[in-house]
Amino acid sequence: MPSPLLKLNGAAPGAAVDVPPGSTVTMALASGAGANFWSVAVISTDETNTVAAVAATLTINPTTKTATFTAPAAAGSCVILQSTVGVRALSVDANGQTQPAYTTTTQINVTTAGGGRVLAANEGAELDPTFGWISKVNAIVRDVSVLKDTVRTLGTALLQQSVNKEQSK
């Protein structure tokens, strides 16, 4: 059975990758065995980019089953790609049956200055096959909780300094 899994910049098949802003992203089918047809498309981005702009940089070689595109130039960007293979046609097996397993999505991230990953429209399980996008949201919630605790501790220390200062007068 052909697999639509991609190797992005040589990373393990199916893995989302973090790339530098404006870099060339290379992709290839992890295994071209049995895949007589292949296509890859940009299907989603974060709110600061557009599918059309990213897709305009996409170059596909269906013979070698490889492609490249230019990652967004801004930090804090996300692109979702859809890879589809087929035997008789895209998404179609040797028996002429449509196979949903012949299509998959994957994610490319240009991280924020702090190393965070932003969400893309219609993001599903591209980053984490078990928890999907919720891991990104939970990381923010956890960071905010840590920040809140830090501010509380700092505020208490500053208040105590102020009280000590007043008492020493």
C-alpha positions as CSV (number, residue, x, y, z in Angstrom):
1,M,0.0,0.0,0.0
2,P,1.5,3.4,-0.9
3,S,2.0,5.9,1.9
4,P,1.4,9.7,1.7
5,L,3.8,10.4,4.5
6,L,6.4,13.1,3.8
7,K,10.0,13.6,4.9
8,L,10.4,17.3,5.4
9,N,14.0,18.6,5.2
10,G,15.1,15.0,5.8
11,A,13.2,14.6,9.1
12,A,11.5,11.4,10.1
13,P,8.4,10.7,8.0
14,G,5.2,12.3,9.3
15,A,7.0,14.7,11.7
16,A,6.2,18.4,11.8
17,V,9.4,20.5,11.3
18,D,10.6,23.9,12.5
19,V,12.3,25.9,9.9
20,P,14.1,29.2,9.7
21,P,12.1,32.2,8.3
22,G,12.2,32.4,4.5
23,S,14.1,29.1,4.1
24,T,13.6,26.5,1.4
25,V,11.7,23.5,2.6
26,T,12.4,20.3,0.8
27,M,10.0,17.3,0.9
28,A,9.8,13.9,-0.5
29,L,7.5,10.9,-0.1
30,A,9.0,8.7,2.7
31,S,8.5,5.8,0.3
32,G,7.4,6.0,-3.3
33,A,6.8,2.3,-3.5
34,G,3.4,1.6,-5.1
35,A,2.6,5.3,-5.5
36,N,2.0,5.8,-9.2
37,F,0.5,9.2,-8.5
38,W,1.4,11.9,-6.0
39,S,0.4,15.5,-5.2
40,V,1.1,17.9,-2.5
41,A,-0.8,21.1,-1.8
42,V,-0.7,24.0,0.7
43,I,-4.1,23.8,2.4
44,S,-3.8,26.1,5.3
45,T,-1.7,28.8,7.1
46,D,-1.8,30.9,10.2
47,E,-3.7,34.3,10.0
48,T,-0.6,36.3,8.9
49,N,0.0,34.3,5.7
50,T,-2.2,33.1,2.8
51,V,-2.5,29.7,1.1
52,A,-2.1,31.5,-2.3
53,A,1.2,33.2,-1.3
54,V,2.8,30.1,0.1
55,A,1.5,27.9,-2.8
56,A,3.0,30.3,-5.3
57,T,6.4,29.2,-4.1
58,L,5.7,25.4,-4.3
59,T,7.5,23.5,-7.0
60,I,6.6,19.8,-7.4
61,N,8.4,17.1,-9.3
62,P,5.8,14.2,-9.7
63,T,8.4,11.9,-11.3
64,T,10.9,12.0,-8.4
65,K,8.0,12.6,-5.9
66,T,9.9,15.6,-4.4
67,A,8.9,19.2,-3.9
68,T,10.2,22.5,-2.4
69,F,8.6,25.7,-1.2
70,T,9.7,28.8,0.6
71,A,8.7,29.1,4.3
72,P,7.1,32.3,5.3
73,A,9.5,35.1,6.1
74,A,8.0,36.1,9.4
75,A,8.7,34.4,12.7
76,G,5.5,32.9,14.2
77,S,4.1,31.3,11.0
78,C,2.6,27.9,10.3
79,V,1.8,26.1,7.0
80,I,-0.2,22.9,6.6
81,L,0.5,20.6,3.6
82,Q,-1.7,17.9,2.3
83,S,0.0,14.9,0.6
84,T,-2.0,12.5,-1.5
85,V,-0.9,9.3,-3.3
86,G,-2.6,6.8,-5.5
87,V,-2.2,3.7,-7.6
88,R,-4.8,4.2,-10.4
89,A,-5.3,7.9,-9.6
90,L,-4.9,10.1,-6.6
91,S,-6.6,8.5,-3.6
92,V,-7.5,5.4,-5.6
93,D,-6.1,1.9,-5.0
94,A,-5.4,-0.9,-7.6
95,N,-9.0,-2.0,-7.3
96,G,-10.4,1.4,-8.2
97,Q,-11.5,2.0,-4.6
98,T,-11.0,5.4,-2.9
99,Q,-8.7,5.2,0.1
100,P,-8.8,7.9,2.7
101,A,-5.5,6.6,4.1
102,Y,-3.8,7.7,0.9
103,T,-4.1,11.3,2.1
104,T,-2.4,12.9,5.1
105,T,-1.5,16.4,6.3
106,T,1.7,17.7,7.9
107,Q,2.9,20.9,9.4
108,I,5.8,23.3,8.9
109,N,6.5,25.9,11.6
110,V,8.5,29.1,11.6
111,T,8.7,29.5,15.4
112,T,8.3,32.7,17.3
113,A,11.4,34.4,18.8
114,G,10.7,32.5,22.0
115,G,10.5,29.1,20.2
116,G,6.7,28.9,20.3
117,R,4.6,27.4,17.5
118,V,1.4,29.2,16.3
119,L,-1.8,27.6,15.1
120,A,-3.0,27.3,11.5
121,A,-6.6,27.5,10.4
122,N,-8.2,24.1,10.5
123,E,-5.2,22.5,12.2
124,G,-5.9,19.0,13.4
125,A,-3.3,16.4,14.5
126,E,-0.4,17.5,12.3
127,L,1.9,18.4,15.1
128,D,0.8,15.7,17.6
129,P,-1.0,12.7,16.3
130,T,-2.5,12.0,19.8
131,F,-3.4,15.5,21.1
132,G,-3.3,17.7,18.0
133,W,-3.3,21.4,18.5
134,I,-4.3,21.3,22.1
135,S,-0.6,20.8,23.1
136,K,0.1,24.3,21.7
137,V,-2.7,25.9,23.7
138,N,-1.8,24.0,26.9
139,A,1.8,25.2,26.6
140,I,0.5,28.8,26.6
141,V,-1.8,28.1,29.5
142,R,1.0,26.6,31.5
143,D,3.3,29.5,30.7
144,V,0.7,32.0,31.8
145,S,0.2,30.1,35.0
146,V,4.0,30.2,35.6
147,L,4.1,33.9,34.8
148,K,1.1,34.6,37.1
149,D,2.9,32.8,40.0
150,T,6.1,34.7,39.2
151,V,4.3,38.0,39.2
152,R,2.5,37.1,42.4
153,T,5.8,36.2,44.1
154,L,7.5,39.3,42.8
155,G,4.5,41.5,43.9
156,T,4.7,40.0,47.4
157,A,8.4,40.6,47.6
158,L,8.0,44.2,46.4
159,L,5.2,44.9,48.8
160,Q,7.3,43.4,51.7
161,Q,10.2,45.7,50.6
162,S,7.9,48.7,50.7
163,V,6.5,47.8,54.1
164,N,10.1,47.2,55.5
165,K,11.1,50.6,54.0
166,E,8.2,52.4,55.7
167,Q,8.8,50.6,59.0
168,S,12.5,51.7,59.0
169,K,11.6,55.4,58.8
